[in-house]
Amino acid sequence: MQILAVCRRRSEAFAPEAFSAELLEDEAEAARTLYALGVLRSGWSREDVPGACLMLEAADVDAARDALLTLPLYAREMLEVQFIPLRGYRGFGPRA
């Protein structure tokens, strides 16, 4: 199942310096690992707020949450994440 994870840095709870370059590099490396495993299908940085939108492939939302726990920011509760399970759009299916 595909799941869209809409992520936002919890900048109201964490000072900007908490999001250090080293921690962000660890985050990127963990994301690359999820990509190599086929869990992270694609990702985009957000323009509106610091964060990302990630397209995940997982059995269900709980499995997607477990996968994102490998990301240092999410594991440290520095990210707010909305998980949106998706299904195929009916407009692209066969017509009756």
MOPAC internal coordinates of N, CA, C and O (Angstrom, degrees):
PM7 1SCF
backbone

  N    0.0000 0     0.00 0     0.00 0    0    0    0
  C    1.4369 1     0.00 0     0.00 0    1    0    0
  C    1.5226 1   108.17 1     0.00 0    2    1    0
  O    1.2310 1   121.06 1   -36.25 1    3    2    1
  N    1.3249 1   115.58 1   143.75 1    3    2    1
  C    1.4548 1   119.67 1   176.99 1    5    3    2
  C    1.5235 1   109.59 1   -94.13 1    6    5    3
  O    1.2310 1   121.60 1   -41.71 1    7    6    5
  N    1.3200 1   114.55 1   138.29 1    7    6    5
  C    1.4537 1   121.63 1  -177.91 1    9    7    6
  C    1.5228 1   108.05 1  -133.68 1   10    9    7
  O    1.2310 1   121.03 1   -52.40 1   11   10    9
  N    1.3182 1   115.64 1   127.60 1   11   10    9
  C    1.4603 1   121.30 1   175.87 1   13   11   10
  C    1.5195 1   107.84 1   -91.00 1   14   13   11
  O    1.2310 1   120.58 1   -56.00 1   15   14   13
  N    1.3181 1   116.49 1   124.00 1   15   14   13
  C    1.4621 1   122.01 1   176.56 1   17   15   14
  C    1.5265 1   107.78 1  -107.15 1   18   17   15
  O    1.2310 1   120.74 1   -66.89 1   19   18   17
  N    1.3115 1   116.20 1   113.11 1   19   18   17
  C    1.4646 1   122.55 1   178.92 1   21   19   18
  C    1.5232 1   106.81 1   -97.82 1   22   21   19
  O    1.2310 1   121.08 1   -68.64 1   23   22   21
  N    1.3349 1   115.54 1   111.36 1   23   22   21
  C    1.4639 1   122.25 1  -172.06 1   25   23   22
  C    1.5176 1   111.03 1  -109.88 1   26   25   23
  O    1.2310 1   121.42 1   -37.48 1   27   26   25
  N    1.3286 1   114.88 1   142.52 1   27   26   25
  C    1.4602 1   121.75 1   176.76 1   29   27   26
  C    1.5179 1   108.48 1  -139.82 1   30   29   27
  O    1.2310 1   121.02 1   -46.31 1   31   30   29
  N    1.3356 1   115.65 1   133.69 1   31   30   29
  C    1.4656 1   119.32 1   175.50 1   33   31   30
  C    1.5224 1   108.96 1   -64.14 1   34   33   31
  O    1.2310 1   120.55 1   -41.51 1   35   34   33
  N    1.3169 1   116.55 1   138.49 1   35   34   33
  C    1.4608 1   122.19 1   177.95 1   37   35   34
  C    1.5296 1   108.63 1   -86.82 1   38   37   35
  O    1.2310 1   121.58 1  -113.19 1   39   38   37
  N    1.3330 1   114.58 1    66.81 1   39   38   37
  C    1.4703 1   120.69 1  -175.60 1   41   39   38
  C    1.5255 1   112.23 1   -70.11 1   42   41   39
  O    1.2310 1   119.71 1   164.29 1   43   42   41
  N    1.3264 1   118.16 1   -15.71 1   43   42   41
  C    1.4628 1   120.07 1   176.04 1   45   43   42
  C    1.5315 1   110.89 1   -75.87 1   46   45   43
  O    1.2310 1   120.02 1   159.96 1   47   46   45
  N    1.3244 1   117.56 1   -20.04 1   47   46   45
  C    1.4593 1   122.23 1  -178.19 1   49   47   46
  C    1.5253 1   113.05 1  -107.07 1   50   49   47
  O    1.2310 1   120.40 1   163.16 1   51   50   49
  N    1.3389 1   116.83 1   -16.84 1   51   50   49
  C    1.4622 1   121.04 1  -176.50 1   53   51   50
  C    1.5256 1   109.28 1  -130.50 1   54   53   51
  O    1.2310 1   120.89 1   -45.64 1   55   54   53
  N    1.3244 1   115.90 1   134.36 1   55   54   53
  C    1.4631 1   121.42 1   178.92 1   57   55   54
  C    1.5260 1   109.90 1   -66.66 1   58   57   55
  O    1.2310 1   120.05 1   -26.31 1   59   58   57
  N    1.3263 1   117.51 1   153.69 1   59   58   57
  C    1.4581 1   120.33 1  -179.84 1   61   59   58
  C    1.5260 1   113.34 1   -54.35 1   62   61   59
  O    1.2310 1   119.90 1   143.61 1   63   62   61
  N    1.3231 1   117.79 1   -36.39 1   63   62   61
  C    1.4699 1   120.07 1  -178.52 1   65   63   62
  C    1.5302 1   112.15 1   -69.49 1   66   65   63
  O    1.2310 1   119.55 1   164.17 1   67   66   65
  N    1.3287 1   118.46 1   -15.83 1   67   66   65
  C    1.4629 1   121.01 1   175.66 1   69   67   66
  C    1.5293 1   111.17 1   -65.36 1   70   69   67
  O    1.2310 1   120.87 1   152.77 1   71   70   69
  N    1.3293 1   115.93 1   -27.23 1   71   70   69
  C    1.4656 1   121.69 1   178.71 1   73   71   70
  C    1.5326 1   108.67 1   -91.15 1   74   73   71
  O    1.2310 1   121.20 1  -116.76 1   75   74   73
  N    1.3133 1   115.31 1    63.24 1   75   74   73
  C    1.4620 1   121.72 1  -174.69 1   77   75   74
  C    1.5272 1   111.38 1   -67.70 1   78   77   75
  O    1.2310 1   121.25 1   -20.35 1   79   78   77
  N    1.3293 1   115.22 1   159.65 1   79   78   77
  C    1.4654 1   120.83 1   178.45 1   81   79   78
  C    1.5271 1   110.47 1   -59.01 1   82   81   79
  O    1.2310 1   120.18 1   140.67 1   83   82   81
  N    1.3156 1   117.26 1   -39.33 1   83   82   81
  C    1.4626 1   121.20 1   179.69 1   85   83   82
  C    1.5376 1   110.94 1   -63.93 1   86   85   83
  O    1.2310 1   120.63 1   135.00 1   87   86   85
  N    1.3220 1   116.40 1   -45.00 1   87   86   85
  C    1.4639 1   120.08 1   179.64 1   89   87   86
  C    1.5302 1   110.75 1   -65.10 1   90   89   87
  O    1.2310 1   120.47 1   140.24 1   91   90   89
  N    1.3302 1   116.72 1   -39.76 1   91   90   89
  C    1.4694 1   120.35 1   178.99 1   93   91   90
  C    1.5251 1   111.15 1   -67.00 1   94   93   91
  O    1.2310 1   119.91 1   146.60 1   95   94   93
  N    1.3144 1   117.78 1   -33.40 1   95   94   93
  C    1.4683 1   120.36 1   175.69 1   97   95   94
  C    1.5268 1   110.33 1   -68.77 1   98   97   95
  O    1.2310 1   120.25 1   140.14 1   99   98   97
  N    1.3243 1   117.13 1   -39.86 1   99   98   97
  C    1.4686 1   120.45 1   175.00 1  101   99   98
  C    1.5253 1   110.45 1   -61.53 1  102  101   99
  O    1.2310 1   120.50 1   140.70 1  103  102  101
  N    1.3149 1   116.65 1   -39.30 1  103  102  101
  C    1.4682 1   122.10 1   177.34 1  105  103  102
  C    1.5290 1   110.22 1   -61.63 1  106  105  103
  O    1.2310 1   120.43 1   133.97 1  107  106  105
  N    1.3317 1   116.78 1   -46.03 1  107  106  105
  C    1.4651 1   121.36 1   179.85 1  109  107  106
  C    1.5239 1   110.91 1   -63.30 1  110  109  107
  O    1.2310 1   120.31 1   139.44 1  111  110  109
  N    1.3166 1   117.02 1   -40.56 1  111  110  109
  C    1.4688 1   120.38 1   178.72 1  113  111  110
  C    1.5228 1   111.08 1   -64.66 1  114  113  111
  O    1.2310 1   120.11 1   139.02 1  115  114  113
  N    1.3215 1   117.39 1   -40.98 1  115  114  113
  C    1.4704 1   120.85 1   177.64 1  117  115  114
  C    1.5303 1   110.27 1   -65.11 1  118  117  115
  O    1.2310 1   120.20 1   142.44 1  119  118  117
  N    1.3308 1   117.23 1   -37.56 1  119  118  117
  C    1.4717 1   120.55 1   177.41 1  121  119  118
  C    1.5301 1   110.17 1   -65.30 1  122  121  119
  O    1.2310 1   120.41 1   139.42 1  123  122  121
  N    1.3395 1   116.82 1   -40.58 1  123  122  121
  C    1.4738 1   119.56 1   177.35 1  125  123  122
  C    1.5241 1   111.08 1   -61.90 1  126  125  123
  O    1.2310 1   120.26 1   143.11 1  127  126  125
  N    1.3246 1   117.11 1   -36.89 1  127  126  125
  C    1.4615 1   120.89 1   177.52 1  129  127  126
  C    1.5301 1   110.51 1   -64.76 1  130  129  127
  O    1.2310 1   120.21 1   135.06 1  131  130  129
  N    1.3315 1   117.20 1   -44.94 1  131  130  129
  C    1.4682 1   120.19 1   177.28 1  133  131  130
  C    1.5231 1   111.15 1   -61.75 1  134  133  131
  O    1.2310 1   120.39 1   144.32 1  135  134  133
  N    1.3254 1   116.86 1   -35.68 1  135  134  133
  C    1.4662 1   121.07 1   177.05 1  137  135  134
  C    1.5360 1   110.24 1   -65.14 1  138  137  135
  O    1.2310 1   120.59 1   134.68 1  139  138  137
  N    1.3163 1   116.47 1   -45.32 1  139  138  137
  C    1.4677 1   120.88 1   179.91 1  141  139  138
  C    1.5291 1   111.33 1   -62.97 1  142  141  139
  O    1.2310 1   120.26 1   149.39 1  143  142  141
  N    1.3144 1   117.10 1   -30.61 1  143  142  141
  C    1.4588 1   121.96 1   178.86 1  145  143  142
  C    1.5279 1   112.92 1   -80.33 1  146  145  143
  O    1.2310 1   120.19 1   170.98 1  147  146  145
  N    1.3285 1   117.24 1    -9.02 1  147  146  145
  C    1.4645 1   121.35 1  -179.13 1  149  147  146
  C    1.5152 1   113.85 1    84.46 1  150  149  147
  O    1.2310 1   120.13 1  -172.97 1  151  150  149
  N    1.3199 1   117.36 1     7.03 1  151  150  149
  C    1.4695 1   121.10 1   178.51 1  153  151  150
  C    1.5231 1   110.18 1   -81.71 1  154  153  151
  O    1.2310 1   120.39 1   132.91 1  155  154  153
  N    1.3106 1   116.86 1   -47.09 1  155  154  153
  C    1.4591 1   122.06 1   177.17 1  157  155  154
  C    1.5218 1   107.52 1   -89.84 1  158  157  155
  O    1.2310 1   120.63 1   -67.42 1  159  158  157
  N    1.3249 1   116.39 1   112.58 1  159  158  157
  C    1.4652 1   121.15 1  -177.50 1  161  159  158
  C    1.5193 1   111.54 1   -86.39 1  162  161  159
  O    1.2310 1   120.64 1   139.07 1  163  162  161
  N    1.3269 1   116.39 1   -40.93 1  163  162  161
  C    1.4621 1   121.25 1   178.38 1  165  163  162
  C    1.5184 1   108.19 1  -163.03 1  166  165  163
  O    1.2310 1   121.19 1   -16.36 1  167  166  165
  N    1.3065 1   115.33 1   163.64 1  167  166  165
  C    1.4556 1   119.87 1  -178.82 1  169  167  166
  C    1.5145 1   111.66 1  -153.30 1  170  169  167
  O    1.2310 1   121.34 1   -25.83 1  171  170  169
  N    1.2982 1   115.05 1   154.17 1  171  170  169
  C    1.4535 1   122.36 1  -179.13 1  173  171  170
  C    1.5206 1   108.68 1  -138.70 1  174  173  171
  O    1.2310 1   120.26 1   -38.30 1  175  174  173
  N    1.3173 1   117.11 1   141.70 1  175  174  173
  C    1.4622 1   121.17 1   169.78 1  177  175  174
  C    1.5201 1   107.68 1   -79.68 1  178  177  175
  O    1.2310 1   121.01 1   -35.81 1  179  178  177
  N    1.3206 1   115.67 1   144.19 1  179  178  177
  C    1.4589 1   120.14 1   179.85 1  181  179  178
  C    1.5243 1   110.10 1   -83.64 1  182  181  179
  O    1.2310 1   120.42 1   -35.71 1  183  182  181
  N    1.3166 1   116.80 1   144.29 1  183  182  181
  C    1.4642 1   122.31 1   175.79 1  185  183  182
  C    1.5289 1   111.63 1   -90.49 1  186  185  183
  O    1.2310 1   119.98 1   155.59 1  187  186  185
  N    1.3374 1   117.64 1   -24.41 1  187  186  185
  C    1.4630 1   120.39 1  -173.78 1  189  187  186
  C    1.5242 1   113.51 1   -81.87 1  190  189  187
  O    1.2310 1   120.41 1   142.21 1  191  190  189
  N    1.3181 1   116.82 1   -37.79 1  191  190  189
  C    1.4654 1   122.32 1   179.70 1  193  191  190
  C    1.5272 1   107.88 1  -145.73 1  194  193  191
  O    1.2310 1   119.26 1   -19.85 1  195  194  193
  N    1.3371 1   119.02 1   160.15 1  195  194  193
  C    1.4581 1   119.18 1   174.81 1  197  195  194
  C    1.5256 1   110.27 1   -63.77 1  198  197  195
  O    1.2310 1   120.90 1   -56.61 1  199  198  197
  N    1.3065 1   115.89 1   123.39 1  199  198  197
  C    1.4485 1   121.57 1  -179.27 1  201  199  198
  C    1.5113 1   110.42 1   161.52 1  202  201  199
  O    1.2310 1   120.98 1    14.99 1  203  202  201
  N    1.3199 1   115.74 1  -165.01 1  203  202  201
  C    1.4564 1   120.66 1  -176.83 1  205  203  202
  C    1.5231 1   109.83 1  -150.87 1  206  205  203
  O    1.2310 1   121.15 1   -17.16 1  207  206  205
  N    1.3208 1   115.41 1   162.84 1  207  206  205
  C    1.4579 1   123.60 1   168.49 1  209  207  206
  C    1.5166 1   106.48 1  -118.86 1  210  209  207
  O    1.2310 1   120.84 1   -54.65 1  211  210  209
  N    1.3194 1   115.99 1   125.35 1  211  210  209
  C    1.4570 1   121.72 1  -174.99 1  213  211  210
  C    1.5241 1   109.81 1  -120.82 1  214  213  211
  O    1.2310 1   120.56 1   -49.03 1  215  214  213
  N    1.3253 1   116.54 1   130.97 1  215  214  213
  C    1.4543 1   121.11 1   173.56 1  217  215  214
  C    1.5191 1   107.31 1   -94.27 1  218  217  215
  O    1.2310 1   120.71 1   -61.49 1  219  218  217
  N    1.3188 1   116.25 1   118.51 1  219  218  217
  C    1.4561 1   122.45 1  -175.54 1  221  219  218
  C    1.5179 1   110.79 1  -112.28 1  222  221  219
  O    1.2310 1   120.79 1   -28.60 1  223  222  221
  N    1.3070 1   116.09 1   151.40 1  223  222  221
  C    1.4626 1   123.43 1   171.59 1  225  223  222
  C    1.5241 1   106.38 1  -116.22 1  226  225  223
  O    1.2310 1   120.61 1   -65.19 1  227  226  225
  N    1.3400 1   116.44 1   114.81 1  227  226  225
  C    1.4650 1   121.32 1  -177.61 1  229  227  226
  C    1.5227 1   109.03 1  -152.71 1  230  229  227
  O    1.2310 1   120.91 1   -17.75 1  231  230  229
  N    1.3194 1   115.87 1   162.25 1  231  230  229
  C    1.4607 1   120.85 1  -178.98 1  233  231  230
  C    1.5273 1   111.47 1   -63.28 1  234  233  231
  O    1.2310 1   120.68 1   143.62 1  235  234  233
  N    1.3316 1   116.31 1   -36.38 1  235  234  233
  C    1.4612 1   121.25 1  -179.68 1  237  235  234
  C    1.5313 1   108.51 1  -164.45 1  238  237  235
  O    1.2310 1   120.82 1     0.68 1  239  238  237
  N    1.3205 1   116.04 1  -179.32 1  239  238  237
  C    1.4662 1   120.37 1  -177.53 1  241  239  238
  C    1.5280 1   111.13 1   -63.12 1  242  241  239
  O    1.2310 1   120.14 1   142.52 1  243  242  241
  N    1.3272 1   117.34 1   -37.48 1  243  242  241
  C    1.4727 1   119.16 1   178.93 1  245  243  242
  C    1.5273 1   111.29 1   -61.97 1  246  245  243
  O    1.2310 1   120.26 1   139.43 1  247  246  245
  N    1.3223 1   117.12 1   -40.57 1  247  246  245
  C    1.4665 1   120.52 1   177.97 1  249  247  246
  C    1.5276 1   110.54 1   -66.63 1  250  249  247
  O    1.2310 1   120.30 1   143.66 1  251  250  249
  N    1.3161 1   117.03 1   -36.34 1  251  250  249
  C    1.4713 1   120.70 1   177.05 1  253  251  250
  C    1.5288 1   110.25 1   -64.60 1  254  253  251
  O    1.2310 1   120.53 1   136.89 1  255  254  253
  N    1.3356 1   116.59 1   -43.11 1  255  254  253
  C    1.4765 1   120.32 1   176.99 1  257  255  254
  C    1.5307 1   110.43 1   -60.56 1  258  257  255
  O    1.2310 1   120.66 1   135.52 1  259  258  257
  N    1.3140 1   116.34 1   -44.48 1  259  258  257
  C    1.4630 1   120.03 1   179.61 1  261  259  258
  C    1.5229 1   110.95 1   -60.57 1  262  261  259
  O    1.2310 1   120.43 1   138.82 1  263  262  261
  N    1.3278 1   116.78 1   -41.18 1  263  262  261
  C    1.4682 1   120.56 1   179.11 1  265  263  262
  C    1.5260 1   110.79 1   -63.34 1  266  265  263
  O    1.2310 1   120.45 1   137.50 1  267  266  265
  N    1.3376 1   116.74 1   -42.50 1  267  266  265
  C    1.4683 1   118.98 1  -178.29 1  269  267  266
  C    1.5231 1   112.49 1   -71.12 1  270  269  267
  O    1.2310 1   119.86 1   163.16 1  271  270  269
  N    1.3245 1   117.87 1   -16.84 1  271  270  269
  C    1.4632 1   119.58 1   175.19 1  273  271  270
  C    1.5240 1   111.96 1   -65.35 1  274  273  271
  O    1.2310 1   120.00 1   167.39 1  275  274  273
  N    1.3340 1   117.60 1   -12.61 1  275  274  273
  C    1.4645 1   120.17 1   174.45 1  277  275  274
  C    1.5299 1   111.10 1   -79.27 1  278  277  275
  O    1.2310 1   120.11 1   169.08 1  279  278  277
  N    1.3242 1   117.40 1   -10.92 1  279  278  277
  C    1.4700 1   121.05 1   176.33 1  281  279  278
  C    1.5260 1   108.58 1   -83.25 1  282  281  279
  O    1.2310 1   119.64 1   -54.07 1  283  282  281
  N    1.3180 1   118.29 1   125.93 1  283  282  281
  C    1.4670 1   120.65 1  -176.99 1  285  283  282
  C    1.5252 1   114.44 1   -55.63 1  286  285  283
  O    1.2310 1   119.66 1   139.48 1  287  286  285
  N    1.3167 1   118.26 1   -40.52 1  287  286  285
  C    1.4678 1   119.78 1  -178.62 1  289  287  286
  C    1.5253 1   111.27 1   -65.86 1  290  289  287
  O    1.2310 1   120.35 1   136.80 1  291  290  289
  N    1.3269 1   116.93 1   -43.20 1  291  290  289
  C    1.4703 1   120.00 1   179.66 1  293  291  290
  C    1.5324 1   110.46 1   -68.87 1  294  293  291
  O    1.2310 1   120.34 1   139.44 1  295  294  293
  N    1.3189 1   116.95 1   -40.56 1  295  294  293
  C    1.4672 1   121.03 1   178.80 1  297  295  294
  C    1.5255 1   111.35 1   -62.05 1  298  297  295
  O    1.2310 1   120.02 1   147.95 1  299  298  297
  N    1.3272 1   117.57 1   -32.05 1  299  298  297
  C    1.4705 1   122.07 1   179.70 1  301  299  298
  C    1.5300 1   111.97 1   -90.13 1  302  301  299
  O    1.2310 1   120.34 1  -173.02 1  303  302  301
  N    1.3275 1   116.96 1     6.98 1  303  302  301
  C    1.4677 1   123.50 1  -179.30 1  305  303  302
  C    1.5256 1   112.04 1    60.60 1  306  305  303
  O    1.2310 1   120.98 1  -148.57 1  307  306  305
  N    1.3329 1   115.73 1    31.43 1  307  306  305
  C    1.4570 1   121.37 1   177.19 1  309  307  306
  C    1.5206 1   112.01 1   -91.22 1  310  309  307
  O    1.2310 1   120.43 1   175.89 1  311  310  309
  N    1.3309 1   116.79 1    -4.11 1  311  310  309
  C    1.4646 1   122.52 1   178.09 1  313  311  310
  C    1.5149 1   110.18 1  -119.37 1  314  313  311
  O    1.2310 1   121.13 1   -39.75 1  315  314  313
  N    1.3100 1   115.45 1   140.25 1  315  314  313
  C    1.4591 1   121.79 1   166.24 1  317  315  314
  C    1.5227 1   105.09 1   -97.95 1  318  317  315
  O    1.2310 1   120.20 1   -51.96 1  319  318  317
  N    1.3174 1   117.22 1   128.04 1  319  318  317
  C    1.4611 1   120.91 1  -176.29 1  321  319  318
  C    1.5208 1   109.48 1  -128.45 1  322  321  319
  O    1.2310 1   121.36 1   -51.44 1  323  322  321
  N    1.3234 1   115.01 1   128.56 1  323  322  321
  C    1.4552 1   121.59 1   171.98 1  325  323  322
  C    1.5222 1   107.00 1  -103.96 1  326  325  323
  O    1.2310 1   120.24 1   -57.56 1  327  326  325
  N    1.3238 1   117.15 1   122.44 1  327  326  325
  C    1.4600 1   122.62 1   179.41 1  329  327  326
  C    1.5266 1   108.60 1   -98.84 1  330  329  327
  O    1.2310 1   121.07 1   -56.64 1  331  330  329
  N    1.3286 1   115.55 1   123.36 1  331  330  329
  C    1.4652 1   121.08 1  -177.86 1  333  331  330
  C    1.5252 1   108.49 1  -120.44 1  334  333  331
  O    1.2310 1   120.05 1   -73.01 1  335  334  333
  N    1.3635 1   117.51 1   106.99 1  335  334  333
  C    1.4630 1   119.29 1   176.75 1  337  335  334
  C    1.5293 1   109.48 1   -72.00 1  338  337  335
  O    1.2310 1   121.02 1   -39.52 1  339  338  337
  N    1.3238 1   115.66 1   140.48 1  339  338  337
  C    1.4627 1   121.03 1  -175.84 1  341  339  338
  C    1.5251 1   110.83 1  -120.02 1  342  341  339
  O    1.2310 1   121.00 1   -26.26 1  343  342  341
  N    1.3197 1   115.70 1   153.74 1  343  342  341
  C    1.4628 1   122.14 1   171.21 1  345  343  342
  C    1.5187 1   106.81 1  -133.72 1  346  345  343
  O    1.2310 1   120.57 1   -14.41 1  347  346  345
  N    1.3181 1   116.52 1   165.59 1  347  346  345
  C    1.4620 1   121.07 1  -178.33 1  349  347  346
  C    1.5245 1   111.62 1   -58.62 1  350  349  347
  O    1.2310 1   121.04 1   -37.06 1  351  350  349
  N    1.2932 1   115.61 1   142.94 1  351  350  349
  C    1.4545 1   121.85 1   178.85 1  353  351  350
  C    1.5218 1   109.17 1   -76.60 1  354  353  351
  O    1.2310 1   120.31 1   -51.66 1  355  354  353
  N    1.3242 1   117.02 1   128.34 1  355  354  353
  C    1.4671 1   120.20 1  -173.60 1  357  355  354
  C    1.5133 1   113.34 1   -64.81 1  358  357  355
  O    1.2310 1   120.06 1   158.20 1  359  358  357
  N    1.3087 1   117.48 1   -21.80 1  359  358  357
  C    1.4713 1   120.44 1   178.70 1  361  359  358
  C    1.5197 1   112.79 1   -66.21 1  362  361  359
  O    1.2310 1   120.11 1   161.84 1  363  362  361
  N    1.3324 1   117.39 1   -18.16 1  363  362  361
  C    1.4610 1   121.00 1   179.51 1  365  363  362
  C    1.5212 1   112.39 1   -99.25 1  366  365  363
  O    1.2310 1   120.18 1   179.85 1  367  366  365
  N    1.3302 1   117.27 1    -0.15 1  367  366  365
  C    1.4636 1   120.97 1  -179.55 1  369  367  366
  C    1.5208 1   111.34 1   -87.32 1  370  369  367
  O    1.2310 1   120.82 1    -2.13 1  371  370  369
  N    1.3325 1   116.04 1   177.87 1  371  370  369
  C    1.4676 1   119.91 1   179.56 1  373  371  370
  C    1.5216 1   110.92 1   -66.30 1  374  373  371
  O    1.2310 1   121.13 1   -33.09 1  375  374  373
  N    1.3213 1   115.45 1   146.91 1  375  374  373
  C    1.4766 1   120.32 1   177.43 1  377  375  374
  C    1.5087 1   109.55 1   -86.96 1  378  377  375
  O    1.2310 1   121.10 1   -35.29 1  379  378  377
  N    1.3078 1   115.49 1   144.71 1  379  378  377
  C    1.4741 1   120.64 1  -179.60 1  381  379  378
  C    1.5103 1   111.79 1   -74.63 1  382  381  379
  O    1.2310 1   120.10 1   180.00 1  383  382  381

